Amino acid sequence: MNQLKKRDKLFYGLGAVSDVIMANIIFQLAMPIYNIELKVSAAAIGLAISLPRLWDAFTDPFMGNISDNTRSRFGRRRPWLALGSLLAGTFCALMWMPPEGLGESGYFTYFLVASILFFTAYTVFSVPYNALGFEMTPDYDERTSVMSYKTFIMNIGSTLFLPWVYKMCFIPAFGGTPLQGVRMVGIIIGVVIFVFGLLPAMLCRERAEFQNQEKIKLQEALKYTFKNKSFLMVAGIVFCILMAIFLAFPLMMYINLAVVFAGQGVEAAKESFATINGTYNTVYGALGIVAVPVINLLSRRFGKRHTLIGGLSMVATAFVLSPLLFSARFPYLQLVIAVLASPGLSCVWVLTSSMLADVTDEDELTTGLRREGMFGAAFGLLVKFGLAGVMALSGVIIEWSGFDSEAAVQAARTVHFLRFFFAAAPLLFLAVAITLTIRFPLTRRRMSEIQAQLKAAKG
């Protein structure tokens, strides 16, 4: 067994704090700040979030190829982690500092440009970061351990920094209003992104044997990647999970304002939501932290596929029960969603990353090359194409619902639409994800065969 030292896995996992913040900070603040406060339409905000992800879909393969072909005394991955985290931290701060008086079209343009710059910087960090994790060990179970460390620390970072970012905007010392407070919050989060992104760049080591392999052209790399059926299945699983999440979870703020805190008054309802949102995400993150060691043990005992199917079933149960869990009498009943969804989604993040690392071994058997960067990038390309569409759609869905940001009480039609869509839409994608997981071919036995063939080929 190619066992890594715990410190190496810990050093790698620290970068997940930056990764999770970069991936989620916009979804925590975009609608509350640009839609609720600055009155930019929800559909426009959805478009401003989706277009950068479409741009990412094209930049990811280039970044993957650049990282795979980088030859420096600092390695193929680490220089890009330092640069990407610096740029992302800077653009995160600027994104929440729009000049006053721009009007709806001006605020939309500012947010769109800032989002494109931010997500481009995120690509520079995330593609090499994921590739670094894929190549740390060739062992089937140790890969799950690496991704468990990453997900464990990711959940700690998520719990510490993300749940309360909107609530922090109300702190009197930051200005007392969300529009003033978000400027300071953006700076704080930007610094956190840079610091935790820099740590793996400084502390991690790369495997020297991959430094001298021949370079591969982008077109050829893409061709080999998209011919790999196992890769397409893992990408399909994550694609479906993200569709389910991003169709549903952006609606939670609107369901709380329309159902749970209806009648409180607009300003009071917003602050009540900020509090319960912080509590929800804290519980979500804490349960994710607890779940990771359990997932690691279950994966070693039952295999990645069966453990992942169990996790996906928990997420599906959360959505099935959700119509019963948004209650004005019992506001905190919605925490049951976090209790079910958090361990289930932790299974997804731990195990699909480990499964994708297995795919790179299968690919090496075919091509003779280690192409973790390209697989991570192509994975991002497929996922981000889907995300671009669903993020644009999420804003349109809010518009369809008829939600009125100025009204303390929403129309009955709006309430029914939000409840139904939150529960039903994700279940369709979860069913597809479970089907793909059942059919995934790289079992423990198959990976042992592949490892033996690779070892024999290398002499």
Summary of the structure (lengths in Angstrom):
residues: 459
radius of gyration: 21.7
end to end distance: 18.1
largest distance: 72.7
contacts: 1734
relative contact order: 0.16
helix: 82%
strand: 0%
